[in-house]
Amino acid sequence: MTESWEELKERAYGPMDKQKSKWFNYKMLLLTGGGIFVDGYNIVIISFGLAGIETLFGLQHNAFLVGLIGISVIIGNLVGALLSGYFVDKVGRRTIFIIDLILFVFFAIISGLVTNAYELVVARLLVGLGIGLDYPIATSYLSEYTPINPRGKFLVMNITFFNIAGVVAAIVGYSLLPLGATIAWRYMLMSAAVPAAITIAGRIRTPESPRWLLEHGRKKEAIQAIERVTESTLPDDTQKFIMDSNVKPPVSGYYKELLTKYTKSAIFIGLFYFFFAIAFVNASLYGPSILASFGEAGLIGSSLYWLLFVVGDIICILVIDSFGRRNSTLTGWAGMLITMIILAFAPSNLKLLSLGAFILFAMFQGIGPGSLHMVYSPELFPTRIRATAEGWKQGIGRLGGVLTGLFFPSLVIGDKLLILILTSIAGLVLSILMAPETKRKGLEEISEKDINLQI
């Protein structure tokens, strides 16, 4: 007989939380990161094919439809994430972890076979739906298996796959252009099915999250999952303690609980990702056109942008568990603001300065909000609504990308840069007021004992 649900969790999860990183943790990083790689590759690769799509389908004077093609996948992400969060918390992580990428592979191939612009919008929307289902699972899975001390590092390494995908997509995109712009885009879109299929093969034998299992009364399976990740057998007294317990975990209220009990955290993570998504989607999706505006439209400029994003991720990985979540967040937003101001007001003849500011903007995204949104969302909410919270964050954030992406193509370069400046200011102010510090704390300590963390 246990005294409390908190005591049960402490005894059950202690071996996982206090151990050093093991091979299983890195395997889970690769499998969750694989889905994020697919998302990044899929979003970025189309930026190199939009010109060919525009020419083939005669869209030169239809900026709205061009923009819709560019961000239709993000609309699908929005819907998929909002739906997935609820179902992942309700039915478990593992099943959807496999099904979502199977849907992605199918529609990625279809998107390369369409015959008109409207079919492409629908196909890309369904591609986005498949990958949108994955985010609530990936962040929940990885955070629930990772030990306390390196958890921040692992969660940042997870999102780094997105930015590595940007580098790969730039190389693939430019490599395919010699085929002819009006045909190359088809191979670009279908090529995203390759990393997705590889990831599916690795996910087939993934175990269910022990935290989710214990929350749903599947104690024996939870013990087996804990022993698999710790590579050791739980002591007999701990196993008996778990099996004999009759305490009931709190019942999940899903979105109702998220928005009423965890209101401050929900507002913070929603707006945090909303502002970041506006800056990120516009800078990445329309990066080639921005680079072209100050004389650098080739492979080098695009590759440098994504490489510096990865450099920012690496810096964050190295410092996040010591420098802290809040400090990294503020540094990132401040750096994004400064580099965009430089880019906006740099003399037109200083092309190198403009290029440097733009790629450093990518680096500061990696140091700050581009990494931290993947850390905060699983840390601030309990297991029963963790995926729901990630779905909420992704939905709100992708909405920001969709709204601005629809109108961004028709804006002049000055207005595009103004949007990036304003979103950087908004993100910085929000983080100064609301960003908490969660380093070196267990998931249960953060999300259940420190509800709606104060700074």
C-alpha positions in Angstrom: 0.0 0.0 0.0 1.5 3.3 -1.0 1.1 6.6 0.8 0.6 8.7 -2.3 0.8 8.9 -6.0 3.9 11.1 -5.7 5.7 8.4 -3.7 4.8 5.8 -6.2 6.2 7.8 -9.1 9.4 8.6 -7.2 10.1 5.0 -6.5 9.2 3.9 -10.1 10.9 6.6 -12.1 13.9 7.2 -9.8 16.2 4.6 -11.5 15.5 6.3 -14.9 15.8 9.9 -13.7 19.0 9.5 -11.8 21.0 7.3 -14.1 23.6 8.4 -16.7 22.7 8.4 -20.4 22.7 4.9 -21.9 22.5 3.6 -25.5 18.7 3.3 -25.2 18.5 7.1 -24.6 20.6 7.8 -27.8 18.5 5.3 -29.7 15.3 7.1 -28.7 17.0 10.4 -29.7 17.6 9.0 -33.2 14.1 7.7 -33.6 12.3 10.8 -32.4 14.8 13.0 -34.2 14.2 11.1 -37.4 10.6 12.4 -37.5 11.8 16.0 -36.8 14.4 15.6 -39.6 11.7 14.6 -42.0 9.6 17.7 -41.0 12.6 20.0 -41.5 13.6 18.5 -44.8 10.0 18.6 -46.0 9.4 22.3 -45.1 12.8 23.5 -46.5 13.0 21.4 -49.7 10.0 23.1 -51.3 11.6 26.5 -51.1 14.0 25.4 -53.8 11.2 24.1 -56.0 8.7 27.0 -55.7 10.1 28.7 -58.8 9.6 25.7 -60.9 6.1 25.1 -59.5 5.2 28.7 -60.3 6.4 28.4 -63.9 4.8 25.0 -64.6 1.4 25.9 -63.2 1.4 29.5 -64.5 1.3 31.1 -61.0 3.5 34.2 -61.8 0.6 36.5 -61.0 -0.9 34.5 -58.2 1.2 35.2 -55.1 -1.5 34.0 -52.8 -1.6 30.5 -54.3 2.2 30.3 -54.4 2.2 31.2 -50.7 -0.5 28.6 -50.0 1.5 25.9 -51.7 4.5 26.9 -49.6 2.7 26.8 -46.3 0.0 24.1 -46.9 2.2 21.6 -45.2 2.3 23.8 -42.1 -1.5 24.0 -42.1 -1.5 20.2 -42.1 1.0 20.3 -39.2 -1.3 22.5 -37.3 -4.3 20.2 -37.6 -2.2 17.0 -37.1 -0.6 18.4 -33.9 -3.9 19.5 -32.3 -5.5 16.1 -33.0 -2.4 14.0 -32.1 -1.8 15.6 -28.7 -5.2 14.4 -27.4 -5.0 10.9 -28.8 -1.3 10.3 -27.8 -2.2 11.1 -24.2 -5.3 8.9 -24.4 -4.1 5.8 -26.3 -0.4 5.9 -25.8 2.8 7.0 -27.6 3.9 3.9 -29.5 1.0 3.3 -32.0 0.8 6.7 -33.5 4.7 6.9 -33.4 4.6 4.4 -36.3 1.4 5.2 -38.2 2.1 8.9 -38.7 5.2 8.4 -40.8 3.5 5.7 -42.9 0.9 8.4 -43.8 3.7 10.8 -44.5 5.6 8.5 -46.9 2.4 7.8 -48.9 1.4 11.5 -49.4 5.0 12.6 -50.0 5.1 10.4 -53.0 1.7 11.6 -54.1 2.8 15.2 -53.9 5.4 14.6 -56.6 2.8 13.2 -59.0 0.1 15.9 -58.9 -1.1 17.6 -62.1 -2.1 21.0 -60.9 -1.6 23.6 -58.2 -4.7 22.7 -56.3 -3.9 19.0 -56.1 -0.5 20.0 -54.8 -2.0 22.1 -52.0 -4.2 19.2 -50.9 -1.3 16.7 -51.1 1.1 18.9 -49.1 -1.6 19.5 -46.5 -1.9 15.7 -46.0 1.8 15.4 -45.9 1.8 18.0 -43.1 -1.0 16.2 -41.3 1.2 13.1 -41.1 4.2 14.9 -39.7 2.1 17.1 -37.5 1.0 13.9 -35.7 4.6 13.2 -34.8 5.6 16.2 -32.7 3.5 15.5 -29.6 4.8 11.9 -29.5 8.5 12.8 -30.1 8.8 15.4 -27.3 6.7 13.3 -24.9 8.6 10.0 -25.6 12.1 11.5 -25.3 11.5 13.6 -22.2 9.8 10.7 -20.4 12.8 8.4 -21.0 15.7 10.8 -20.5 17.5 11.2 -17.1 17.2 14.6 -15.3 20.8 15.9 -15.7 21.1 15.6 -19.5 17.4 16.1 -20.4 17.9 19.7 -21.7 20.8 18.6 -23.9 18.8 15.7 -25.3 15.7 17.8 -26.1 17.9 20.4 -27.9 19.7 17.6 -29.8 16.3 16.4 -30.9 15.3 19.7 -32.6 18.8 19.9 -34.1 17.7 17.2 -36.5 15.4 19.8 -38.1 18.3 22.1 -38.8 20.6 19.4 -40.1 17.7 18.6 -42.4 17.8 22.1 -43.7 21.5 21.7 -44.7 20.7 18.4 -46.4 17.6 19.8 -48.1 19.7 22.7 -49.5 22.3 20.3 -50.9 19.6 18.0 -52.4 17.6 20.9 -53.7 20.4 22.5 -55.6 21.7 19.1 -56.8 18.3 18.4 -58.4 17.9 21.8 -60.1 20.0 20.8 -63.2 17.1 18.4 -64.1 15.1 21.5 -65.0 13.1 23.6 -62.6 9.7 22.4 -63.8 10.6 18.8 -63.1 13.1 18.9 -60.3 10.5 20.0 -57.7 8.7 16.6 -58.1 11.9 14.7 -57.1 12.5 17.1 -54.3 9.1 16.5 -52.7 9.2 12.7 -53.2 12.7 12.5 -51.8 11.4 13.3 -48.3 9.9 9.8 -48.3 13.4 8.2 -48.0 14.4 9.4 -44.5 10.8 8.8 -43.3 10.9 5.1 -44.5 14.2 4.6 -42.7 12.8 6.1 -39.5 9.7 3.8 -39.6 11.9 0.7 -39.8 13.8 1.8 -36.6 10.6 2.6 -34.7 8.8 -0.8 -35.1 10.3 -2.3 -31.8 10.0 0.9 -29.7 8.5 0.2 -26.2 5.6 2.3 -24.8 6.5 5.1 -22.3 6.7 3.7 -18.7 5.2 7.0 -17.4 2.2 6.6 -19.7 1.8 2.9 -18.8 1.9 3.6 -15.0 -0.6 6.5 -15.4 -3.0 4.0 -17.1 -2.6 1.2 -14.5 -0.4 -1.1 -16.7 2.1 -1.6 -13.9 3.9 -4.8 -15.1 4.5 -3.3 -18.5 5.8 -0.1 -16.9 8.3 -2.1 -14.8 9.5 -4.0 -18.0 9.9 -0.7 -19.8 11.9 0.9 -16.9 14.1 -2.2 -16.8 14.7 -2.0 -20.5 15.9 1.6 -20.4 18.0 1.2 -17.2 19.4 -2.1 -18.4 18.9 -3.5 -14.9 16.3 -5.3 -12.9 14.3 -3.2 -10.4 14.8 -4.4 -6.8 12.1 -6.8 -5.6 10.8 -4.4 -3.0 10.4 -1.7 -5.6 8.5 -4.0 -7.9 6.3 -5.2 -5.0 5.7 -1.6 -4.0 4.5 -0.7 -7.5 2.4 -3.8 -8.1 0.7 -3.6 -4.7 -0.2 0.0 -4.9 -3.8 1.0 -5.2 -3.5 4.8 -5.5 -5.1 6.3 -8.6 -3.4 8.9 -10.7 -5.2 12.2 -11.4 -7.6 11.9 -14.3 -6.6 13.7 -17.4 -8.7 16.7 -18.5 -6.8 17.1 -21.7 -7.4 20.5 -23.3 -9.7 21.6 -20.5 -7.1 20.9 -17.8 -4.4 22.4 -20.0 -6.2 25.7 -20.4 -7.7 26.0 -16.9 -5.2 24.4 -14.5 -2.0 25.2 -16.4 -3.2 28.5 -17.9 0.0 30.5 -17.5 2.2 27.8 -18.9 -0.2 27.2 -21.8 -0.2 30.9 -22.6 3.6 31.2 -22.4 4.4 28.2 -24.6 1.7 29.0 -27.1 2.8 32.6 -27.6 6.5 31.7 -27.4 6.2 29.3 -30.3 3.8 31.6 -32.2 6.3 34.4 -32.3 9.2 32.1 -33.1 7.3 30.3 -35.9 6.5 33.6 -37.6 10.2 34.5 -37.7 11.4 30.9 -38.5 9.0 30.0 -41.2 9.4 33.3 -43.0 13.2 33.3 -42.8 13.6 29.6 -43.8 10.8 29.1 -46.3 11.6 32.4 -48.1 15.3 32.4 -47.2 16.4 32.1 -50.9 14.4 35.2 -51.9 15.8 37.1 -49.0 19.3 36.1 -49.8 18.7 37.1 -53.4 17.6 40.6 -52.4 21.2 41.3 -51.3 23.0 39.4 -54.0 23.5 35.9 -52.6 21.1 33.3 -53.9 23.2 30.3 -54.3 24.0 27.1 -52.4 26.6 28.8 -50.2 24.3 31.3 -48.7 21.5 28.8 -48.0 23.9 26.2 -46.6 25.6 28.8 -44.4 22.2 29.8 -43.0 21.4 26.2 -41.9 24.9 25.4 -40.8 24.9 28.4 -38.5 21.5 27.3 -37.2 23.2 24.0 -36.3 26.1 25.9 -34.7 23.5 27.7 -32.5 22.0 24.3 -31.5 25.4 23.0 -30.6 26.1 26.0 -28.4 22.7 25.5 -26.7 23.4 21.8 -26.2 26.7 22.6 -24.5 25.3 25.2 -22.1 21.6 24.6 -21.5 22.0 22.4 -18.4 24.5 24.8 -16.8 23.7 28.3 -18.2 20.0 27.5 -18.0 16.8 27.5 -20.0 15.9 31.1 -19.3 19.3 32.6 -20.0 19.6 30.7 -23.2 16.1 31.9 -24.3 16.9 35.6 -23.6 20.2 35.4 -25.3 18.6 33.9 -28.4 15.8 36.4 -28.8 18.1 39.4 -28.1 20.6 38.1 -30.8 17.8 37.6 -33.3 16.6 41.2 -32.7 20.1 42.7 -33.1 20.9 40.8 -36.3 17.6 41.7 -37.9 18.1 45.4 -37.1 21.6 45.3 -38.6 20.2 43.6 -41.7 17.3 46.1 -42.1 19.6 49.2 -41.8 22.9 48.0 -43.3 24.0 50.1 -46.3 23.1 48.4 -49.6 26.7 48.3 -50.7 27.8 46.2 -47.7 26.5 42.8 -49.0 28.8 40.8 -46.8 27.5 42.5 -43.6 23.9 41.7 -44.7 24.8 38.1 -45.4 26.6 37.8 -42.1 23.6 39.3 -40.2 21.2 37.0 -41.8 23.1 33.8 -41.1 23.8 34.9 -37.5 20.1 35.4 -37.1 19.9 31.6 -37.7 22.5 30.9 -35.1 20.7 32.9 -32.4 17.5 31.0 -33.2 19.4 27.8 -32.5 20.8 29.2 -29.2 17.4 30.4 -28.0 13.8 29.9 -29.0 14.5 27.4 -31.9 15.8 25.0 -29.3 14.0 26.0 -26.1 10.5 25.5 -27.4 11.3 21.8 -27.5 12.6 21.9 -24.0 9.9 23.9 -22.3 6.8 22.2 -23.7 7.5 18.7 -22.3 8.9 20.0 -19.0 6.1 22.3 -18.0 3.2 19.8 -18.2 2.5 16.5 -16.5 2.5 13.1 -18.3 -1.3 13.0 -18.6 -1.4 16.1 -20.7 2.2 16.4 -22.0 1.3 15.4 -25.6 -1.8 17.5 -25.5 0.4 20.5 -24.5 2.8 19.9 -27.3 -0.1 19.6 -29.7 -1.4 23.0 -28.4 2.0 24.6 -28.8 2.5 23.2 -32.3 -1.0 24.3 -33.3 -0.7 27.8 -32.1 2.8 28.2 -33.5 2.0 26.8 -36.9 -1.0 29.1 -37.0 1.5 32.0 -36.8 3.5 30.5 -39.6 0.4 30.0 -41.8 -1.0 33.5 -41.3 2.2 35.3 -42.1 3.3 32.8 -44.8 0.1 33.5 -46.8 1.0 37.2 -47.1 4.8 37.1 -46.9 5.5 36.4 -50.6 3.7 39.6 -51.7 5.7 41.9 -49.3 8.7 44.0 -50.3 11.9 43.1 -48.5 11.7 46.0 -46.1 8.3 44.8 -44.8 9.6 41.2 -44.5 12.5 42.4 -42.3 10.1 44.5 -40.2 8.0 41.4 -39.4 11.1 39.6 -38.3 12.1 42.5 -36.1 8.7 42.8 -34.5 8.4 39.1 -33.7 11.9 39.1 -32.2 10.8 42.0 -29.9 7.6 40.3 -29.0 9.4 37.0 -28.1 12.0 38.8 -26.1 9.4 40.7 -24.0 7.4 37.6 -23.5 10.4 35.7 -22.3 11.6 38.4 -19.9 8.1 38.3 -18.3 7.3 34.6 -18.3 10.2 32.3 -19.2 10.9 30.0 -16.2 14.1 28.2 -15.1 13.6 24.4 -15.1 17.2 23.0 -15.2 18.1 20.1 -12.9 14.5 19.4 -11.9 12.5 16.2 -12.5 9.5 16.3 -14.8 7.1 15.6 -11.9 8.8 18.3 -9.7 8.4 20.9 -12.5 4.9 20.1 -13.8 3.1 19.0 -10.7 4.7 20.5 -7.7 5.6 23.9 -9.3 2.4 24.4 -11.4 2.6 27.6 -13.4 6.2 28.3 -12.4 7.1 31.8 -11.4 10.4 33.3 -12.6 
